[in-house]
Amino acid sequence: VPQTHEVALDSEATARLTEWARRHGLTLNTVLQFAWAVLLGRLTDRTDMAFGAVVSGRPQQLTGVETMVGLFINTIPVAASTPPRAEVVATCQALQRDTAAMRDLGYLSLSTVQRASSNAVFDTLLVFENAPIGTATAGVTTEDGVRFIPVAVESLTHYPLTLVSYPPRDGCLTVLLEAIPDALGELSVPDLGQRLLQVLRQLPDPARPRVADLDVLLPVERARVTAPVDRYLDPTTSVPALFAAAAAAHPDSPALAGQDRSLTYAELAAESAALARALAGRGIGLEDRVAIALPRSLDSVIAILAVLQAGAAYVPVDLSLPEVRIE
C-alpha cells in the first residue's frame, strides 16, 4: 500500500523562494525539479539524475485546444546534472533550458520519448500542478448554465516514488509525496519531505552559491555528524588518552595477539611510547602526517598508537598497491 505524506513550505519561505526564482528567470517547476535532483543525487551518491515530469500535452499552436475534453497529459524524462562545484543559479537555468527543449517530445509515446532521449529511464515522477483545480471555479455557474461543483481527485501512479506539487495554498508551497515503503529502504516518506523542504529553503541563501553548499541532512543528523568532532577537541577523549586509561586500568590484560607473540596493555603502552619518543625526536608533532607502510601486524598497531601519541596523524599505505600509487 503506498504511503503518502504532505509537506508545506511556510508562506515566508515560499515568498522568498518565489522572488528568488523570478529574479533569475526561473519557474517554480524548475526550482522544484532542481531541488529534487539535488536530493536524489545526495541520497544515491550521484551527480547525474533522471526522473519523470508530467506535461499537459496541450500544444498552444493547436486551435481550440482549450475546449477539447480529455486527458492529454504525458510524461517526459528530465535529466539533471548537479556537480558539487557548479553554481546553483546557473545549474537551474541550464536545467530549465534543457527541459524546455524536451517539451516537443511530450506529444509522443513514452517509449519513443525515451529512445529520443538516449533511453533515459527513471523510477520517480514529479508532477507540478499549476491550475487551482476545484477551488477557483467551485460553485460557479456560467452563462450557458454549466455549473462547476467541487471535485475530490485521487490519483495513483506505478512509480515507486511520486511528488505532486500544488499551487500555493495560503501562500504556502505544498508537496504531496507518495511512495511504496519497501522501495525506500531505511528512508521514510516524511524524512524525504523534510529534506526536500530544507533544500528549497536554502536555495535563496546567498551564503550557499554552489550545489555543494546545499545541505540535505536534517538538523538532528547534522548534530550527530559534528558531535564526534566536538568530542575529539576534548583532550580527555583522544585515542591516546583513552588507551592510556585502559592500560592503567588493565596493565596485565592481553591487548594484542597475533603471529608468534602477544602483548599486554602495559607492554603495548611501553612499545608505543618508545616509538612515539623516537618520532618526536625526529621533529614529528601536531598536524604532521606519518605514513605507515606496514602489513597488518602487531607492529602496525604499535606504529598507529605511536603516531597518535606524538600528536600527528597516520596515513596507512597499502603495500599491495602499484608503486606509483604508493609514491
RAHU-V948686 format. One record per run of one state. SS is the DSSP state (~ for helix, > for strand, _ for the rest). FROM is the first residue (numbers start at 0). TO is the last residue. If there is no record, write none. Layout:
ss=SS from=FROM to=TO
ss=SS from=FROM to=TO
//
This chain:
ss=_ from=0 to=1
ss=> from=2 to=8
ss=_ from=9 to=9
ss=~ from=10 to=22
ss=_ from=23 to=26
ss=~ from=27 to=43
ss=_ from=44 to=46
ss=> from=47 to=54
ss=_ from=55 to=63
ss=~ from=64 to=66
ss=_ from=67 to=72
ss=> from=73 to=80
ss=_ from=81 to=85
ss=> from=86 to=86
ss=~ from=87 to=100
ss=_ from=101 to=101
ss=~ from=102 to=106
ss=_ from=107 to=108
ss=~ from=109 to=115
ss=_ from=116 to=122
ss=> from=123 to=127
ss=_ from=128 to=139
ss=> from=140 to=140
ss=_ from=141 to=145
ss=> from=146 to=146
ss=_ from=147 to=159
ss=> from=160 to=168
ss=_ from=169 to=170
ss=> from=171 to=178
ss=_ from=179 to=179
ss=~ from=180 to=182
ss=_ from=183 to=187
ss=~ from=188 to=202
ss=_ from=203 to=208
ss=> from=209 to=209
ss=~ from=210 to=212
ss=_ from=213 to=217
ss=~ from=218 to=231
ss=_ from=232 to=233
ss=~ from=234 to=236
ss=_ from=237 to=237
ss=~ from=238 to=248
ss=_ from=249 to=252
ss=> from=253 to=257
ss=_ from=258 to=259
ss=> from=260 to=263
ss=~ from=264 to=280
ss=_ from=281 to=287
ss=> from=288 to=291
ss=_ from=292 to=296
ss=~ from=297 to=308
ss=_ from=309 to=311
ss=> from=312 to=315
ss=_ from=316 to=321
ss=~ from=322 to=325
ss=_ from=326 to=326
//
